[in-house]
């Protein structure tokens, strides 16, 4: 069976049986031909017909060092030769033990305890339940501190607790009857701040005031530090996070940092909190933790939080939460190999000139009439498309302009995905500077094609 026949067969089976996430299925079923990636090599995806595409969003922000990285392949194979899975409920295994110690050494100060799960959403669920139970069991107990504050346009995953903390109407509105109420603070402005450097909203003063005003009832504040990715790459000034940390400390409120998207080098630092010199009380990690190989997540907490769960079984202080695949040895083996690569290859140092090249290339897009703003941090970039640049008038959502751009890019060999009309670029760290320049050039051409510019 040749590549075209395989593509037709797989596309037919896909359309008959699969339900794709975050995908309007009528639109997907009309896609001809669909992109069905079969293999990967470094920064590139290869479809069933052998066509190559630069993986411009790191397979949804997870792949760090490239596809088929031999060190991670080998670590997973070696672990398979011992055992694929063993439970962490009342048992241990070397790989999750070693990984927990490594994560505690790397994490912002004070985060000493590691609780495993299997996705970003479950890492957040763990954090929310942990914070809630902590307030009831601390000394002295504060059961009245049971509410959460999150940012507007937040995205923390798709399980119900994570959706409750989320604030993107398109994703979350339909589930409102199922959710618990969460207090909201405004995110920084996305399309330029009308208030200038002293804007209370963008500086964090507004959010900090809300935290202090409601501190007596707040168990925790949850925030995506420095970059709200799913909101369209909204970037915070470091002072924004610092003010939230200060208010949480003053108000005796836990700070949960959701670094599912920003962790493991995406912003140019190992963790985004480092840009602001901030240490949270709870840290959520996933996505890049295994280098893009296997589902794994971790929720890190301070020793003070952990101590509130100590006690005799009869006291009922145990954290009754867990997953069948908690601390899966294959995932932990991949994560350990991922961290070895960071250390041996000095990945963060090697990334800096690539980050600089990315932003030099992106600078050339700012003059396009359809580009309202280019924003981001490190290897996270968003290009916001508008109908009228001066008035910041958006395109009619029915036009699906962001999707038009990514389909035009796909024809040129670039696989990317939009967030509405924000085109996202987040390539693997192994991408070369020449590939970065080519990628941004393709985006420029694709915006022109999608907007009808010759």
Secondary structure, DSSP 8 states (H G I E B T S, - for coil): --HHHHHHHHHHHHHHH---TT--HHHHHH-SS---EEEEEBTEEEETTS-EEEETTHHHHT--S-BT-HHHHHHHHHHHTT-S----SS---HHHHHHHHHHHHHSSTTEEEEEEESSHHHHHHHHHHHHHHHHHHSSS--TT--EEEEETT----SSHHHHHH---HHHHGGGGGGS---EEE----SS--TTGGG-HHHHSHHHHHHHHHTGGGEEEEEE--SEETTTT-EE--HHHHHHHHHHHHHHT-EEEEE-TTTTTTTTSSSSGGGGGT---SEEEE-GGGGTSSS--EEEEEEHHHHHTT-S-GGGT-S-----TTTT-HHHHHHHHHHHHHHHHHTHHHHHHHHHHHHHHHHHTTTTSTTEEEEEEETTEEEEEE-SBTTTTB---GGG-HHHHHHHHHHHTTEE-EEETTEEEE---TT--HHHHHHHHHHHHHHHHHHTT--
